[in-house]
Amino acid sequence: MSNLYLVDQPYGGNGVNLAVQDSDAVVVLIQDGVYLDVSGLSGAGRTVYAVKRDVERRGLESRVPSTVKRIGFDELVDLIEANKVVNFA
């Protein structure tokens, strides 16, 4: 079981900083969290997801790095059920 960080604004920066230090972190960018810079997470070997619908609604398809996997709500629910949730939303 990993620590699943649900990250949104305005506290998302705090979540990203903690996730870099947490070797069990899996991060999901939700809502305005898709605007955050997550390059440090990828560099630290953390798995990062973004809710596809949130990325599309904000017109960020080309700006979200390819290292961030887009997921739907079904996958989000699966991640929430399988992990311990740490909420920064």
PALOVEX-128923 format. One record per residue (C-alpha): residue in three letters; z, x, y. Coordinates in steps of 0.001 Angstrom, whole numbers, plus 500000, padded with zeros to 6 digits. Layout:
ALAZXY;...
This chain:
MET500000500000500000;SER498972501362503395;ASN500155500508506886;LEU497561498200508420;TYR497471498533512202;LEU496033495472513938;VAL495030496847517326;ASP494159494886520480;GLN494603495495524205;PRO496834496132526151;TYR499070497847523551;GLY496248499209521442;GLY496524502716522834;ASN500071502903521493;GLY498896501711518091;VAL496065504239517968;ASN498448507088518906;LEU500902506096516171;ALA498143505643513600;VAL496933509211514187;GLN500384510410513099;ASP500653508007510120;SER498929509402507037;ASP499006505919505440;ALA497333504209508417;VAL494384501872508166;VAL493308500505511553;VAL491550497249512388;LEU490260496769515928;ILE490497493125516903;GLN489458491231520026;ASP489452493613523043;GLY490705496429520820;VAL487038497131520053;TYR486858498809523480;LEU489335501540522481;ASP488399505153521858;VAL489155505785518195;SER487548509207517864;GLY490962510757517193;LEU491495508432514239;SER488243509371512557;GLY488976513031513184;ALA492382512581511539;GLY490769511020508465;ARG492026507487509075;THR490010504474507977;VAL488968502342510947;TYR487518498838510859;ALA486402496487513633;VAL485982492741513389;LYS482214492316513515;ARG482342489086515511;ASP484498490734518209;VAL482068493664518488;GLU479073491332518769;ARG480659488982521320;ARG481351491923523610;GLY477856493382523216;LEU479175496650521801;GLU477031496987518689;SER475538500276519889;ARG478770501650521413;VAL481150501336518467;PRO480889504569516427;SER479169504451513045;THR482418505723511472;VAL483982502326512292;LYS483161499824509555;ARG482422496278510736;ILE484184493572508735;GLY484259489799508677;PHE487291487540508595;ASP487311487421504776;GLU487694491200504594;LEU490351491095507322;VAL492392488596505316;ASP492050490781502200;LEU493327493802504141;ILE496263491831505553;GLU497242490615502089;ALA496993494074500517;ASN498862496110503145;LYS501952496225505319;VAL500949494929508768;VAL501896496767511950;ASN500821494586514861;PHE499684495961518226;ALA497985492779519382;
